[in-house]
Amino acid sequence: MLQASWSTLGRYEQSGRDAIVAALRDAEGNKSRAAEILGIGRTTLYRKMRALKIDDEERMMAPGA
């Protein structure tokens, strides 16, 4: 179901979405640290998460789950 919701993203948006989800996972859910990893501000991270429909539950999923 999740795949269908974001399968319409373009290549650029999908790679950005993947980078954000990976940074959040690496930062163990800490958004300030994830923003630091990505080299963007925390407010920008929140804006991108909303735009790309990244929710708290999804970002904590293990890869391949």
C-alpha positions as CSV (number, residue, x, y, z in Angstrom):
1,M,0.0,0.0,0.0
2,L,2.8,2.5,0.8
3,Q,4.5,1.7,-2.5
4,A,1.4,2.8,-4.4
5,S,1.2,6.1,-2.5
6,W,4.6,7.3,-3.6
7,S,5.3,5.3,-6.7
8,T,4.2,8.4,-8.7
9,L,7.2,10.4,-7.5
10,G,9.7,11.4,-10.1
11,R,13.3,10.1,-9.9
12,Y,14.5,13.3,-8.1
13,E,11.8,13.2,-5.6
14,Q,12.2,9.5,-4.9
15,S,15.9,9.8,-4.3
16,G,15.3,12.8,-2.0
17,R,12.7,10.8,-0.1
18,D,15.0,7.8,0.2
19,A,17.8,10.0,1.5
20,I,15.5,11.5,4.2
21,V,14.2,8.2,5.3
22,A,17.8,6.8,5.5
23,A,19.0,9.8,7.5
24,L,16.1,9.5,9.9
25,R,16.9,5.8,10.4
26,D,20.6,6.5,10.9
27,A,19.7,9.2,13.4
28,E,17.3,6.8,15.2
29,G,14.4,9.1,14.6
30,N,16.1,12.3,15.8
31,K,15.1,14.9,13.3
32,S,17.7,17.5,14.3
33,R,20.4,14.9,13.8
34,A,18.9,13.7,10.5
35,A,18.8,17.3,9.3
36,E,22.5,17.6,10.3
37,I,23.4,14.4,8.4
38,L,21.6,15.8,5.3
39,G,23.2,19.2,5.6
40,I,19.8,21.0,5.8
41,G,18.0,22.9,8.5
42,R,15.5,21.2,10.8
43,T,12.6,23.3,9.5
44,T,13.6,22.4,5.9
45,L,13.5,18.7,6.9
46,Y,10.0,19.0,8.4
47,R,8.8,20.8,5.2
48,K,10.3,18.1,2.9
49,M,8.9,15.3,5.1
50,R,5.4,16.9,4.7
51,A,5.8,17.4,1.0
52,L,7.0,13.8,0.5
53,K,4.5,12.3,2.9
54,I,7.1,10.8,5.2
55,D,5.4,9.9,8.5
56,D,7.0,8.8,11.9
57,E,5.9,5.2,11.6
58,E,7.4,4.7,8.1
59,R,10.8,6.3,8.9
60,M,11.4,3.7,11.7
61,M,10.7,0.7,9.5
62,A,13.6,-1.6,9.0
63,P,14.9,-1.9,5.5
64,G,13.2,-4.7,3.6
65,A,10.4,-5.0,6.1
